[in-house]
Amino acid sequence: MFGDFANMMKMMREMKQKMPALQEQLNARQFVAQAGGGVVSATVNGKLELVDVKISRELVEGGDVEMLEDLIKVAVSAAQAQAGQAMAEMMEELTGGMNLPGLSSLFGPGQ
């Protein structure tokens, strides 16, 4: 019983040591998603912050503001989902597949 606890504590210390490097690696990545067949593109970083939006000139000139708004939301959401998936994969790698509630909060707000 105490051996299991000691092993878990050792694993937690190792994860704590690895966490800053993984967090830095994730934060440095960028995730790009497109909507509307590529007429809107959004880029977010590993912190889920929007860092870039590209909109095709033809879409803007078309004047359909509601469609533009929808496509921006779709592209941003998809890029954020990619970043979230990358975070989940890093957490799985870090924990060896163990589900440790609250551990993902160590990556920062909103994650």
Residue pairs with C-beta under 8 A, 6 or more apart in sequence:
11 96
15 94
15 95
15 103
18 94
19 94
19 106
22 90
22 94
23 106
23 107
23 108
25 46
25 90
26 46
26 83
26 86
26 87
26 90
26 107
27 45
27 46
27 47
27 108
28 45
28 46
29 45
29 46
29 83
29 86
30 43
30 44
30 45
30 46
30 51
31 43
31 44
31 45
31 46
31 79
31 80
31 82
31 83
31 86
32 41
32 42
32 43
32 79
32 82
33 41
33 42
33 75
33 76
33 77
33 78
33 79
33 81
33 82
34 40
34 41
34 42
34 75
34 78
35 41
35 42
35 71
35 72
35 74
35 75
35 78
36 59
36 67
36 71
36 74
38 56
39 55
39 56
39 58
39 59
39 71
40 53
40 54
40 55
40 56
40 59
40 68
40 71
40 72
40 74
40 75
41 52
41 53
41 54
41 55
41 75
42 50
42 52
42 53
42 54
42 72
42 75
42 76
42 78
42 79
43 50
43 51
43 52
43 53
43 79
44 50
44 51
44 76
44 79
44 80
44 82
44 83
45 51
45 83
46 83
46 86
46 87
46 107
47 108
47 110
47 111
48 80
48 83
48 84
48 110
48 111
50 76
50 79
53 72
53 75
53 76
55 68
55 72
59 67
59 68
59 71
60 68
84 111
87 104
87 107
87 111
88 104
91 103
91 104
94 103
95 103
104 111
105 111
